[in-house]
Amino acid sequence: MSQSSPPSTPTPSAAHGGPPPDAHSQAPGVSAETDPERYWLKNVYQGGSRQLTVRAVIAGMLIGAVMCLSNLYVILKTGWSLGVTITACILAFAVFGTLRSLRVLKNDFTALENNAMGSVASAAGYMTGGGNMAAVPALLMLTGALPPSGWLVVWFAVISALGVFAAIPIKRQLINIEALPFPTGTATAETIRALHGHGEVARRKSRLLTGAGVVGAFLVVLRDARFSWLTNIPDKVSLPFTMLGKKASAWTLSLDFSLLMVGAGALVSFKTGWSMLLGAVLAYGFLAPEMVAQGEIAEVTYKAINSWMVWTGSALLVSSGLLSFAFQWRSVARSFKALSGLFGGKRSGEEEQDPLAGIECPPSWFPLGFAVLGPVAVFLMAHLFQIPWWAGVLALPLAVVMGVIASRVTGETDTTPTKALGPVTQLIFGGLAPGNIPANVMSANATGGVGLHAADLLTDLKSGWLLGANPRQQFIAQLFGVVAGAAVVVPVFNILIPSPDVLGSVDFPAPATMVWAGVSKLLATGVAAMPVSARWGATCGGTLGITLVLLERWAPAKLKAYIPSAAGFGLAIVIPASSSIAFFIGAAIAEVLRRKKPALAEATVLPVSSGFIAGESLLGIGIAMLKAFGMMPK
């Protein structure tokens, strides 16, 4: 989950009473009443407001770095990167409001400063997505080693910056003209309006966020901190039954003392929550015991069970992701149509008539960015991962294509299709460079990283379009965030994952990593290397993934609510059952609140859930670092 999907809200033209999107033209004499860009410039743009200030950049880099650490912990636990922008905006508002009340600051933190800060923070916070924290751990699992940390920081920064540049030529078409919804971007704009327009609403949300964070952090101390004076609570409590003479907890069927999982569950749909519970019960309550009884799984441990289950779960996730992506062929076709105009150039005299020439990023920045960073990326692929230079050169235009597709799909559905685009690239390079595992994994990382950061920038630019922000300043803000995220994520990852055997464990199931590693291993060794039972499991998983997507698309409307989510079901197969149970609990609590007390749910679910996640993940990382440095017993 690259981001949660908030309720749909009006498009820019509808929200501001603008003209229809297809009324755009650059012909002489076009008025603000018929041209959406001229209308925006006249009625929405806030050119005189403070936006990309020094304090907004510093706050965005600091908050983004913190959110990046939180997402790192979450993705290693669940395989998903959670949305950070709205949480970052609430945090920034609370911090600057407190400093203002203490008279430390003279000027208020403006809405557009908060928007610019959010652009910095989101670029940093999403450094874990786009395959970054799937591909690099997968490379560690498959090869046993990674490049030096400094080189990895440069790799992440370059790939992410290429994604920012890839968004430039399609921004105006997707946001200004077509007015794609980008629901998370729209929700961010509405959140910023609420924060800066209603002080009490903002204060209540910030208090809830802070309080939930403290509760989450306190639980981690009770559970994980090892002090002589502290009596720890257990990590989990087993469900009250046995299977094959083993307690339910041996099969990971237990209740976790983890508010992080409950909070993450509250941010997904209830359908995803119950689908995960169903997948966990079937996989760990029925399939795993049967495979143990038949001798296909050697012992009753999570790692042994997962080493067999990962083929079934991976096949389900990949097949469903690819088929769902194929059903979005219209978006893909529109993306390729947009690509044909990227290098078209402007007609004579058109630039002088462009009303936004001084505000939007110049089109020349796109080829210039790739001309500067592209050779660096190709060098890094060859130097760090032994990817042939021709394969690295081929990865760049493929990354642009993937970035354009990912941006449009995100704009229309609010879901960045990383789970589909990653395997597509792995399959392409599996054919071009057979047996080259680093090329297979890291070329997919390049295209996934470009796609994610292009979509992320456009999501932020959607917020700016609604609020009247300067898009060129938001572009620069993203680059600051890229630097902060890359500098933070690599060293902390090395501390949390000191060796490959930590991945795939109960502590860090890393399901996204298992999927990427599984695809690469399959392409490198061939199907014949898999155990026969695992082949059958993969076949069944792939078939189930396709079936669920087809049912979701073509089943009668009354039945669709009862069809499991393929993503949720597949994820439950490759993470411990206890995590899926906690996800379900969070999703169920949020759903009950939405049905019984919708106003209360609107006010509390996001800040409380975000607080639980931030509090537990950040203190969990802190305790893990203390243990790694020998400052606390393990």
C-alpha positions as CSV (number, residue, x, y, z in Angstrom):
1,M,0.0,0.0,0.0
2,S,1.8,3.0,-1.1
3,Q,-0.8,5.2,0.5
4,S,-4.3,4.9,2.0
5,S,-7.2,5.9,-0.1
6,P,-9.3,8.7,1.4
7,P,-12.9,9.4,0.3
8,S,-13.1,11.0,-3.1
9,T,-13.4,14.8,-3.2
10,P,-14.2,17.3,-5.9
11,T,-11.7,17.9,-8.7
12,P,-10.1,21.4,-8.9
13,S,-12.5,22.7,-11.5
14,A,-15.5,21.5,-9.5
15,A,-14.1,22.7,-6.2
16,H,-13.4,26.2,-7.5
17,G,-16.1,26.7,-10.0
18,G,-13.6,26.6,-12.9
19,P,-14.2,25.7,-16.5
20,P,-14.3,22.2,-17.8
21,P,-10.9,20.5,-18.1
22,D,-11.1,20.1,-21.9
23,A,-11.6,23.8,-22.4
24,H,-7.8,24.3,-22.2
25,S,-6.2,26.1,-25.2
26,Q,-3.2,28.2,-25.7
27,A,-4.7,30.1,-28.6
28,P,-4.5,33.9,-28.6
29,G,-7.5,35.6,-26.9
30,V,-8.3,32.7,-24.6
31,S,-9.9,34.0,-21.4
32,A,-9.8,32.8,-17.8
33,E,-13.5,31.7,-18.2
34,T,-12.6,29.1,-20.8
35,D,-9.0,28.1,-19.9
36,P,-8.5,26.2,-16.6
37,E,-4.9,27.3,-16.2
38,R,-5.8,31.0,-16.7
39,Y,-8.7,30.6,-14.4
40,W,-6.4,29.1,-11.7
41,L,-3.9,31.8,-12.2
42,K,-6.5,34.5,-11.7
43,N,-8.7,33.0,-9.0
44,V,-6.7,30.4,-7.0
45,Y,-2.9,31.1,-7.2
46,Q,-1.5,32.7,-4.1
47,G,1.7,34.2,-5.5
48,G,2.4,36.5,-2.6
49,S,2.2,34.0,0.2
50,R,5.2,32.5,2.0
51,Q,5.8,29.0,0.6
52,L,9.2,27.3,0.4
53,T,10.8,29.0,3.3
54,V,13.9,27.9,5.1
55,R,11.9,26.8,8.1
56,A,9.5,24.8,5.9
57,V,12.5,23.0,4.3
58,I,14.2,22.2,7.6
59,A,10.9,21.1,9.2
60,G,10.1,18.9,6.2
61,M,13.5,17.3,6.2
62,L,13.4,16.5,9.9
63,I,9.7,15.3,10.0
64,G,10.3,13.4,6.7
65,A,13.3,11.7,8.1
66,V,11.3,10.7,11.2
67,M,8.4,9.4,9.0
68,C,10.9,7.6,6.8
69,L,12.2,5.7,9.8
70,S,8.6,4.9,10.8
71,N,7.8,3.6,7.3
72,L,11.0,1.6,7.3
73,Y,9.9,-0.3,10.4
74,V,6.4,-0.7,9.0
75,I,7.4,-2.0,5.6
76,L,9.8,-4.6,7.2
77,K,6.9,-5.7,9.3
78,T,4.0,-5.5,6.8
79,G,5.3,-4.9,3.3
80,W,3.4,-1.7,2.9
81,S,4.5,1.9,3.0
82,L,1.9,4.1,4.6
83,G,0.9,7.6,3.7
84,V,3.0,10.3,5.5
85,T,2.0,13.6,4.0
86,I,-1.2,14.3,6.1
87,T,0.5,13.1,9.3
88,A,3.5,15.4,8.6
89,C,1.2,18.4,8.0
90,I,-0.6,17.8,11.3
91,L,2.7,17.4,13.1
92,A,4.2,20.5,11.5
93,F,1.1,22.6,12.4
94,A,1.2,21.4,16.0
95,V,5.0,22.1,16.4
96,F,4.9,25.6,14.8
97,G,1.7,26.4,16.6
98,T,3.4,25.6,19.9
99,L,6.5,27.6,19.1
100,R,4.3,30.5,18.1
101,S,2.3,30.4,21.3
102,L,5.6,30.4,23.2
103,R,6.7,33.5,21.2
104,V,9.7,31.6,19.8
105,L,8.4,32.5,16.3
106,K,7.1,35.9,15.2
107,N,5.1,34.8,12.1
108,D,2.4,32.2,11.7
109,F,3.1,29.0,9.8
110,T,1.1,29.5,6.7
111,A,-1.0,27.0,4.8
112,L,1.3,27.1,1.8
113,E,4.4,26.8,4.0
114,N,2.8,23.6,5.4
115,N,2.1,22.4,1.9
116,A,5.7,23.0,0.8
117,M,6.8,21.3,4.0
118,G,4.6,18.3,3.1
119,S,6.3,18.0,-0.3
120,V,9.7,17.8,1.4
121,A,8.4,15.3,4.1
122,S,6.6,13.0,1.6
123,A,9.7,12.7,-0.6
124,A,11.7,11.7,2.4
125,G,9.0,9.5,4.0
126,Y,8.4,7.5,0.8
127,M,12.1,6.6,0.4
128,T,11.1,3.2,1.6
129,G,8.6,2.6,-1.3
130,G,8.9,2.1,-5.0
131,G,10.7,-1.2,-4.4
132,N,13.6,0.4,-2.5
133,M,13.0,-1.5,0.7
134,A,12.0,-4.6,-1.2
135,A,14.8,-4.8,-3.8
136,V,17.7,-3.9,-1.5
137,P,16.8,-6.5,1.2
138,A,16.0,-9.0,-1.6
139,L,19.5,-8.4,-2.9
140,L,20.9,-9.0,0.6
141,M,18.9,-12.3,0.9
142,L,20.0,-13.6,-2.5
143,T,23.7,-12.5,-2.6
144,G,24.5,-12.1,1.1
145,A,26.0,-8.7,0.6
146,L,25.2,-5.1,-0.2
147,P,27.3,-2.2,-1.6
148,P,28.8,0.2,1.0
149,S,26.3,2.5,2.7
150,G,27.6,5.7,1.1
151,W,27.1,4.2,-2.4
152,L,23.5,3.1,-1.5
153,V,22.6,6.6,-0.3
154,V,23.8,8.0,-3.6
155,W,21.8,5.2,-5.5
156,F,18.5,6.0,-3.7
157,A,19.0,9.7,-4.1
158,V,19.7,9.5,-7.9
159,I,16.8,7.1,-8.6
160,S,14.4,9.1,-6.6
161,A,15.5,12.4,-8.2
162,L,15.0,10.9,-11.6
163,G,11.4,10.2,-10.6
164,V,10.9,13.8,-9.6
165,F,12.2,15.0,-13.1
166,A,10.0,12.4,-14.8
167,A,6.9,14.0,-13.4
168,I,7.7,17.4,-15.1
169,P,6.4,16.8,-18.6
170,I,3.1,15.2,-17.6
171,K,2.1,17.4,-14.6
172,R,0.1,20.0,-16.5
173,Q,-1.7,17.4,-18.6
174,L,-2.7,15.2,-15.6
175,I,-3.4,18.0,-13.0
176,N,-4.1,21.3,-14.8
177,I,-6.0,20.0,-17.8
178,E,-7.5,16.6,-17.1
179,A,-7.9,17.4,-13.4
180,L,-7.3,13.8,-12.3
181,P,-8.5,13.4,-8.7
182,F,-5.2,12.2,-7.0
183,P,-7.4,11.5,-3.9
184,T,-4.6,11.6,-1.3
185,G,-3.4,14.9,-2.7
186,T,-6.9,16.3,-2.6
187,A,-7.4,15.0,1.0
188,T,-4.1,16.7,2.0
189,A,-5.3,20.0,0.7
190,E,-8.6,19.7,2.6
191,T,-6.6,18.8,5.8
192,I,-4.4,21.8,5.4
193,R,-7.4,24.0,4.9
194,A,-9.0,22.6,8.1
195,L,-5.8,22.9,10.1
196,H,-5.2,26.5,9.2
197,G,-8.8,27.6,9.1
198,H,-10.1,26.1,12.4
199,G,-7.7,26.2,15.2
200,E,-9.7,24.0,17.6
201,V,-10.0,21.2,15.0
202,A,-6.2,21.3,14.5
203,R,-5.4,21.4,18.2
204,R,-7.7,18.4,18.8
205,K,-6.1,16.3,16.0
206,S,-2.6,17.2,17.1
207,R,-3.4,16.2,20.7
208,L,-4.9,12.9,19.6
209,L,-1.8,12.2,17.4
210,T,0.6,13.0,20.3
211,G,-1.4,11.1,22.9
212,A,-1.6,8.0,20.7
213,G,2.1,8.2,19.9
214,V,2.9,8.3,23.7
215,V,0.7,5.2,24.2
216,G,2.3,3.3,21.4
217,A,5.8,4.2,22.6
218,F,5.0,3.2,26.2
219,L,3.8,-0.2,25.0
220,V,7.1,-0.8,23.2
221,V,9.0,0.0,26.3
222,L,6.9,-2.5,28.3
223,R,7.4,-5.1,25.6
224,D,10.9,-4.7,24.2
225,A,13.1,-2.6,26.6
226,R,15.3,-4.8,28.8
227,F,15.9,-3.1,32.1
228,S,16.6,-4.9,35.4
229,W,13.9,-2.9,37.1
230,L,11.2,-3.4,34.4
231,T,8.9,-6.4,34.1
232,N,8.2,-6.9,30.4
233,I,4.9,-7.9,29.0
234,P,4.9,-10.8,26.5
235,D,5.2,-10.1,22.7
236,K,2.0,-12.1,22.1
237,V,-0.5,-14.4,23.7
238,S,-1.3,-17.7,22.0
239,L,-4.9,-18.5,20.9
240,P,-6.3,-21.2,23.2
241,F,-5.9,-24.4,21.1
242,T,-3.3,-26.7,19.7
243,M,-2.6,-28.2,16.2
244,L,-0.5,-31.3,15.7
245,G,0.5,-31.1,19.4
246,K,1.8,-27.6,19.0
247,K,0.4,-24.4,20.6
248,A,-1.4,-22.1,18.3
249,S,1.4,-19.5,18.7
250,A,3.8,-21.9,17.2
251,W,1.8,-21.5,14.0
252,T,1.8,-17.7,14.6
253,L,-1.9,-17.8,15.5
254,S,-1.7,-15.4,18.5
255,L,-2.7,-12.0,19.6
256,D,0.1,-9.4,19.2
257,F,0.8,-6.7,21.7
258,S,1.3,-4.3,18.8
259,L,-0.6,-1.1,18.4
260,L,1.3,-0.5,15.2
261,M,-0.5,-3.3,13.5
262,V,-3.9,-2.2,14.9
263,G,-3.2,1.3,13.7
264,A,-2.2,0.2,10.2
265,G,-5.3,-2.0,10.1
266,A,-7.5,1.0,10.9
267,L,-6.1,2.8,7.8
268,V,-7.0,0.1,5.4
269,S,-10.5,-0.8,4.3
270,F,-12.6,-3.2,6.3
271,K,-12.6,-5.5,3.2
272,T,-8.8,-5.7,3.3
273,G,-8.9,-6.4,7.0
274,W,-11.3,-9.3,6.9
275,S,-9.6,-10.6,3.8
276,M,-6.3,-10.8,5.7
277,L,-8.0,-12.6,8.6
278,L,-9.5,-15.1,6.2
279,G,-6.2,-15.6,4.5
280,A,-4.4,-16.1,7.8
281,V,-6.9,-18.7,9.0
282,L,-6.8,-20.7,5.8
283,A,-3.0,-20.5,5.4
284,Y,-1.8,-21.0,8.9
285,G,-4.8,-22.9,10.4
286,F,-5.3,-25.4,7.6
287,L,-2.7,-25.3,4.7
288,A,0.4,-25.1,6.9
289,P,-0.6,-28.0,9.2
290,E,-1.4,-30.2,6.2
291,M,2.0,-29.4,4.6
292,V,3.8,-30.2,7.9
293,A,1.8,-33.5,8.2
294,Q,2.9,-34.4,4.6
295,G,6.6,-33.6,5.4
296,E,6.7,-30.7,2.9
297,I,7.4,-28.2,5.7
298,A,10.2,-29.5,7.9
299,E,9.4,-27.9,11.2
300,V,6.7,-25.8,12.9
301,T,8.5,-22.4,12.9
302,Y,7.5,-19.2,11.1
303,K,10.6,-19.2,8.9
304,A,10.1,-22.8,7.8
305,I,6.4,-22.3,7.1
306,N,7.1,-19.0,5.3
307,S,9.8,-20.5,3.1
308,W,7.1,-22.8,1.6
309,M,4.2,-20.3,1.8
310,V,6.0,-17.5,0.0
311,W,5.6,-19.2,-3.3
312,T,1.8,-19.4,-2.9
313,G,1.6,-15.8,-1.6
314,S,3.9,-14.4,-4.2
315,A,2.1,-16.0,-7.1
316,L,-1.2,-14.6,-5.7
317,L,0.1,-11.1,-5.3
318,V,1.9,-10.9,-8.6
319,S,-0.9,-12.5,-10.7
320,S,-3.6,-10.3,-9.1
321,G,-1.4,-7.2,-9.4
322,L,-0.6,-7.8,-13.1
323,L,-4.2,-8.6,-14.0
324,S,-5.6,-5.5,-12.1
325,F,-3.0,-3.4,-13.9
326,A,-4.0,-4.9,-17.3
327,F,-7.6,-3.9,-16.7
328,Q,-6.4,-0.3,-16.4
329,W,-5.3,-0.5,-20.1
330,R,-7.1,2.7,-20.9
331,S,-4.9,4.6,-18.4
332,V,-1.9,2.9,-19.8
333,A,-2.9,3.8,-23.4
334,R,-3.4,7.4,-22.3
335,S,0.0,7.4,-20.7
336,F,1.7,6.2,-23.9
337,K,-0.3,8.9,-25.8
338,A,1.1,11.5,-23.4
339,L,4.6,10.1,-23.9
340,S,4.4,10.9,-27.6
341,G,4.3,14.6,-26.8
342,L,7.2,14.8,-24.3
343,F,9.8,15.8,-26.9
344,G,7.5,17.6,-29.2
345,G,8.6,21.1,-28.3
346,K,6.6,24.3,-28.5
347,R,5.3,26.0,-31.5
348,S,6.6,29.4,-32.5
349,G,5.3,32.1,-30.1
350,E,3.6,29.6,-27.8
351,E,6.0,30.1,-24.9
352,E,5.3,33.9,-24.8
353,Q,1.6,33.1,-24.5
354,D,1.9,30.5,-21.8
355,P,0.3,32.0,-18.7
356,L,2.2,29.8,-16.3
357,A,5.7,30.0,-17.9
358,G,7.1,31.7,-14.8
359,I,5.4,29.3,-12.3
360,E,5.5,25.8,-13.7
361,C,8.8,23.9,-14.1
362,P,10.3,24.6,-17.6
363,P,9.9,21.6,-19.9
364,S,13.6,21.7,-20.5
365,W,14.3,20.6,-17.0
366,F,13.1,17.0,-17.8
367,P,15.7,16.2,-20.5
368,L,18.3,18.2,-18.6
369,G,17.7,16.2,-15.4
370,F,18.0,12.9,-17.2
371,A,21.1,14.1,-19.2
372,V,22.8,14.9,-15.9
373,L,21.5,12.0,-13.6
374,G,21.0,9.3,-16.2
375,P,24.7,8.6,-16.8
376,V,25.2,8.6,-13.0
377,A,22.5,6.0,-12.7
378,V,24.0,3.8,-15.4
379,F,27.4,4.0,-13.8
380,L,26.0,3.1,-10.4
381,M,24.1,0.1,-11.9
382,A,27.3,-1.2,-13.5
383,H,29.6,-0.3,-10.6
384,L,27.4,-1.5,-7.7
385,F,25.4,-4.3,-9.2
386,Q,27.3,-5.5,-12.2
387,I,24.5,-4.6,-14.5
388,P,25.7,-4.5,-18.1
389,W,25.9,-0.9,-19.4
390,W,23.5,-1.6,-22.2
391,A,20.9,-2.9,-19.7
392,G,21.4,0.2,-17.6
393,V,20.8,2.5,-20.6
394,L,17.7,0.5,-21.5
395,A,16.4,0.9,-17.9
396,L,16.2,4.7,-18.2
397,P,13.6,5.0,-21.0
398,L,11.7,2.1,-19.4
399,A,11.8,4.0,-16.1
400,V,10.2,7.0,-17.8
401,V,7.5,4.8,-19.3
402,M,6.8,3.3,-15.9
403,G,6.8,6.7,-14.2
404,V,4.2,8.0,-16.6
405,I,2.1,5.0,-16.2
406,A,2.4,5.0,-12.4
407,S,1.5,8.7,-12.2
408,R,-1.7,8.3,-14.2
409,V,-2.8,5.2,-12.4
410,T,-2.1,6.9,-9.1
411,G,-4.1,10.0,-10.2
412,E,-7.1,7.9,-11.2
413,T,-7.1,5.2,-8.5
414,D,-4.8,6.6,-5.6
415,T,-2.8,3.4,-5.8
416,T,0.8,3.3,-7.2
417,P,1.1,0.0,-9.0
418,T,4.6,-0.9,-7.7
419,K,3.6,-4.5,-7.1
420,A,2.7,-4.9,-10.8
421,L,5.5,-2.7,-12.3
422,G,8.3,-4.3,-10.3
423,P,7.6,-7.9,-11.6
424,V,7.1,-6.6,-15.1
425,T,10.6,-5.2,-15.1
426,Q,12.0,-8.3,-13.4
427,L,10.5,-10.4,-16.2
428,I,12.0,-8.1,-18.9
429,F,15.5,-8.2,-17.5
430,G,15.1,-11.9,-16.6
431,G,14.9,-12.4,-20.4
432,L,17.6,-9.9,-21.3
433,A,20.1,-11.0,-18.7
434,P,19.2,-14.5,-17.6
435,G,20.8,-15.7,-14.4
436,N,22.0,-12.2,-13.4
437,I,20.2,-11.7,-10.1
438,P,21.5,-8.2,-9.2
439,A,20.5,-7.0,-12.7
440,N,17.1,-8.5,-12.2
441,V,16.5,-7.0,-8.8
442,M,18.0,-3.6,-9.1
443,S,16.8,-2.7,-12.5
444,A,13.3,-3.3,-11.2
445,N,14.3,-1.1,-8.2
446,A,15.3,1.7,-10.7
447,T,12.0,1.7,-12.5
448,G,9.9,1.3,-9.4
449,G,11.7,4.1,-7.6
450,V,11.2,6.5,-10.6
451,G,7.5,5.5,-10.8
452,L,6.9,6.1,-7.1
453,H,8.6,9.4,-6.9
454,A,7.0,10.7,-10.0
455,A,3.6,9.8,-8.6
456,D,4.5,11.2,-5.2
457,L,5.4,14.6,-6.6
458,L,2.2,14.7,-8.7
459,T,0.2,13.8,-5.6
460,D,1.8,16.8,-3.8
461,L,1.3,19.0,-6.8
462,K,-2.4,18.2,-6.7
463,S,-2.5,19.6,-3.2
464,G,-0.6,22.7,-4.4
465,W,-3.0,23.2,-7.3
466,L,-6.0,23.2,-5.0
467,L,-4.3,25.5,-2.5
468,G,-2.8,27.9,-5.1
469,A,0.8,27.0,-4.5
470,N,3.8,27.5,-6.7
471,P,4.6,24.2,-8.5
472,R,8.2,25.1,-9.2
473,Q,8.8,25.6,-5.5
474,Q,7.2,22.2,-4.8
475,F,9.5,20.6,-7.3
476,I,12.5,22.0,-5.5
477,A,11.0,20.9,-2.2
478,Q,10.9,17.3,-3.4
479,L,14.6,17.3,-4.1
480,F,15.4,18.4,-0.5
481,G,13.2,15.5,0.7
482,V,15.0,13.0,-1.5
483,V,18.3,13.9,0.1
484,A,17.0,13.7,3.6
485,G,15.3,10.3,3.1
486,A,18.3,8.7,1.3
487,A,20.7,9.9,4.1
488,V,18.5,8.4,6.8
489,V,17.1,5.1,5.4
490,V,20.3,3.3,4.6
491,P,22.3,3.5,7.9
492,V,19.2,2.7,9.9
493,F,18.3,-0.3,7.7
494,N,21.9,-1.6,8.2
495,I,21.3,-1.4,12.0
496,L,17.9,-3.1,11.9
497,I,19.0,-5.8,9.4
498,P,22.6,-6.7,10.3
499,S,22.5,-10.0,8.4
500,P,20.2,-11.7,5.8
501,D,18.8,-14.2,8.3
502,V,16.9,-11.4,10.1
503,L,14.7,-11.1,7.0
504,G,11.7,-13.4,6.8
505,S,11.8,-13.8,10.6
506,V,8.8,-13.2,12.9
507,D,10.4,-9.9,13.9
508,F,10.8,-8.7,10.4
509,P,8.7,-10.8,8.0
510,A,9.5,-8.4,5.1
511,P,6.8,-9.8,2.8
512,A,7.6,-7.4,-0.1
513,T,11.2,-8.6,0.1
514,M,10.2,-12.2,0.0
515,V,8.1,-11.6,-3.1
516,W,10.9,-9.8,-5.0
517,A,13.5,-12.4,-4.0
518,G,11.1,-15.2,-5.0
519,V,10.5,-13.8,-8.5
520,S,14.3,-13.2,-9.0
521,K,15.2,-16.7,-7.7
522,L,12.5,-18.3,-10.0
523,L,13.8,-16.4,-13.1
524,A,17.4,-17.3,-12.2
525,T,17.0,-21.0,-11.4
526,G,13.9,-21.9,-13.3
527,V,10.7,-23.6,-12.2
528,A,12.4,-27.0,-12.1
529,A,14.4,-26.0,-9.0
530,M,11.2,-25.5,-6.9
531,P,9.8,-28.4,-4.9
532,V,6.9,-30.1,-6.5
533,S,4.5,-29.1,-3.7
534,A,5.7,-25.4,-3.9
535,R,5.0,-25.5,-7.7
536,W,1.4,-26.6,-7.0
537,G,1.1,-23.9,-4.3
538,A,2.3,-21.3,-6.7
539,T,-0.1,-22.5,-9.4
540,C,-3.0,-22.4,-6.9
541,G,-2.0,-19.0,-5.6
542,G,-1.7,-17.5,-9.1
543,T,-5.0,-19.0,-10.1
544,L,-6.7,-17.7,-7.0
545,G,-5.3,-14.2,-7.6
546,I,-6.7,-14.1,-11.1
547,T,-10.0,-15.5,-10.0
548,L,-10.4,-12.9,-7.2
549,V,-9.7,-10.1,-9.6
550,L,-12.1,-11.4,-12.2
551,L,-14.8,-11.9,-9.5
552,E,-14.2,-8.3,-8.2
553,R,-14.6,-6.9,-11.7
554,W,-17.5,-9.0,-13.0
555,A,-19.5,-10.3,-10.0
556,P,-23.0,-8.8,-9.4
557,A,-22.8,-5.6,-7.3
558,K,-24.5,-7.2,-4.3
559,L,-21.8,-10.0,-4.1
560,K,-18.7,-7.8,-4.5
561,A,-18.7,-6.9,-0.8
562,Y,-18.2,-10.6,0.0
563,I,-15.3,-11.2,-2.4
564,P,-11.9,-11.1,-0.6
565,S,-9.4,-8.5,-1.5
566,A,-6.6,-10.3,-3.5
567,A,-3.9,-7.9,-2.0
568,G,-5.1,-8.5,1.5
569,F,-5.5,-12.3,1.1
570,G,-2.1,-12.6,-0.5
571,L,-0.3,-10.5,2.1
572,A,-1.8,-12.7,4.9
573,I,-0.1,-15.7,3.4
574,V,3.4,-14.2,3.7
575,I,3.2,-12.4,7.0
576,P,2.6,-14.0,10.5
577,A,-1.0,-14.8,11.2
578,S,-0.7,-12.7,14.4
579,S,-0.1,-9.6,12.2
580,S,-3.2,-10.3,10.1
581,I,-5.3,-10.7,13.2
582,A,-4.1,-7.4,14.5
583,F,-4.8,-5.8,11.2
584,F,-8.3,-7.1,11.3
585,I,-8.9,-5.8,14.8
586,G,-7.9,-2.3,13.7
587,A,-10.0,-2.4,10.5
588,A,-13.0,-3.7,12.5
589,I,-12.8,-1.0,15.1
590,A,-12.5,1.7,12.5
591,E,-15.4,0.3,10.5
592,V,-17.7,0.1,13.6
593,L,-16.8,3.8,14.3
594,R,-17.5,4.8,10.7
595,R,-20.9,3.2,10.8
596,K,-22.0,4.1,14.3
597,K,-20.2,7.4,14.8
598,P,-19.1,8.8,11.4
599,A,-18.2,12.2,12.8
600,L,-16.1,10.7,15.6
601,A,-14.4,8.4,13.1
602,E,-13.6,11.3,10.8
603,A,-12.0,13.2,13.6
604,T,-10.1,10.4,15.3
605,V,-9.2,7.4,13.1
606,L,-6.4,9.1,11.1
607,P,-4.6,10.9,14.0
608,V,-4.9,8.1,16.5
609,S,-3.8,5.4,14.0
610,S,-0.9,7.5,12.8
611,G,0.1,8.2,16.4
612,F,0.1,4.4,17.3
613,I,2.2,3.7,14.2
614,A,4.7,6.6,14.7
615,G,5.1,6.0,18.5
616,E,5.7,2.2,18.3
617,S,7.8,2.3,15.1
618,L,10.1,5.1,16.2
619,L,10.7,3.8,19.7
620,G,11.0,0.3,18.4
621,I,13.8,1.5,16.1
622,G,15.4,3.4,19.0
623,I,15.4,0.3,21.2
624,A,16.7,-1.9,18.4
625,M,19.6,0.6,17.9
626,L,20.4,0.6,21.6
627,K,20.6,-3.2,21.5
628,A,22.7,-3.2,18.4
629,F,25.2,-0.8,20.0
630,G,25.4,-2.8,23.2
631,M,23.7,-0.2,25.3
632,M,20.8,-2.5,26.2
633,P,20.6,-6.2,26.8
634,K,19.0,-8.2,24.0
